[in-house]
């Protein structure tokens, strides 16, 4: 019997679901989704310095995951704040940095142990910036933000919630042969239905998606930008979740999530390839117009930090303060970076890279052509003529 929206869903069934979750239609949709995520994993190898991707794609995931919860921050504010201490950020940007920290710390925890209820609590605690624990008091209900109508009341009672989370954990780490993408879809629904915390459940659930795919070996780094897809199909996402609760429509929900994985993996694959192309273009531009400051390490750090500061170069051992300042100013002179001051903070912004990161397209405008050093050009021509 389906639950009633205004009554706690204490009868939430344990996992696995009591129906076939690997129907012919689901398995058919698994094939392109698995292929897309495998291609995405290979695309990550195009960027030798993984910090380039780790410092950018998860920030975009962060921003859109927060936007699903109506927490809004701009791309510029987010990437700028990523280069500054927390006390320089506004409240929404701090929330974004906490989400990113939760993802990073969750990934580190996987090196020590598989995903557990303990991980879940740690992730939510980091997201909220305070120690969180499973709900102990009743009164939590999900409402329609526009009408105030209660649309779902999750289970109540600390003991019951811990039992449900233990079952969730067991299903997650079970050795049966359920496809990992199908398992992720089931786990995501169940976690949101348990709704174990008074706040932060949506963000925690989306971090857990990435952690699970990493644990399952489908991702090496958290580059699957799922929140972008969920945000674009937000009404469908919540409708599909509700249909599992009230109509047991598991197949449609799992197919929706498989579509999210396939679409997102293909999109992110193209984005990574565009980043690689821009890195190559930037390398040639710097080699041509500022060869004295060029180094492979400089290229990588300029792409790891779209809002770069002198301290980034110093901390990476690329140059001391005076030389680091000269390098960045030289890159600004040839149009790679733009100097920007915000309050007392000075940044060198990689505008072309930022534009690529936040665009729906996977293209970029080439750098403007600059006059080359004529004596150097003549010497080069002379050498070519002799040869």
Phi, psi and omega in degrees: 000128183294153180287166173258136186308323187268003179245139180305134182274064181290345179269016178308120184295147175289165174269150002285160178302150184281023179223171179290120179256007174232059177292170179301319181294320180292313181297326177297322180283338178295326187300304179292329179293317178294321179296318181295319182287331175293319177296322179297318180299319178293322181299327179300333180287348177290341181250098184303319178272101185295342178296336177301316180278320183297328182273354185238301184303314178299331177293323177293319175301318180301310184299316182285328175297319177292324181295328175301328180267012181063031172256111191252130170220155182272159177300315181298314180298322183290311181290327177294314181295332180297340180263003186236160172298159184301329184288357176264000188255149173283175189297319181292322179291325175298321177300320180295319180293326177293320178298315179298318179298322179297320178295313181296314182293327176296319178296320178295323182294332179295338178287341182258325185200157176290170179299132180220176174301325178300317177300316181303313181295320179296318180298311181296321179298318179292318179300318183273345180075013177217163177291121179251158174210171180301141182305136179249341184243151179284176174112356179277127177212149178264132184240153169290120186297335182274318185259342184080000181290136176287124182252343179194138174239113184289170179303156179234156178104119185303316182298316180296316180298319179293324176296317180295320178293324178296319177296318177301315180296318180296315179296321181299317187260009180294147182273005182294168191266028175296135179303133183304327180289323175294316180299319180300317180298317179294316180298320182294315177302311187297319180297315180294327179288322176295318177050061194287346184245160179288340179200158175087009184294318182297312180295319178299316180299322181286327173294318181298326176305311182292320179296319180295316180296328176290314178299323182284354177085009179276339176232146172267323177225157188282072183257003179277106190274063188294328184297332177300314180293315181299319179296319181289338181237037189305315181297318180295320179303308182290326178295318180294320176301314181296324182292332174291315182297311190263343182230001181056036181272071182292319185301313181297322179295314182295320178295322176301314182291325176295321175296322178297317180296312182298310181298315182293317180297317179297317181295315182291326175303312179297322181295318180295320178295325177292322177298316178300318180296319178292324177299316179296317179297318179295320178302312180295322180296316180290318178301325182282317191252346177213056186299333183290336180261352184294138166203153178301321181295324179294318178301314183295320183286330177293332178268338176285334183226092180301329171255096187257148178237162179304323182298331178298317180292321180295312183296331179272000178073020181283323180196159172280173191306309185297314180293321180299317178298319181295319180301311184292322178294325178294319177295328175291322181298324182265008171089008178282316180243163172233130180283136183216135178245128178236106187063235179265001183262134178250131178236157167244114191260131176272082189298319182297320178292316178301316181299320178293317183300320188263356181279155172280345180267167181243038182233165177212154176280138178293160176295148179296145179290135180243155176293134178275162178292112188297312178303318180295322180294321180294318178299318180297317179297320180298316180298321180294321180295320180295322181285000000 
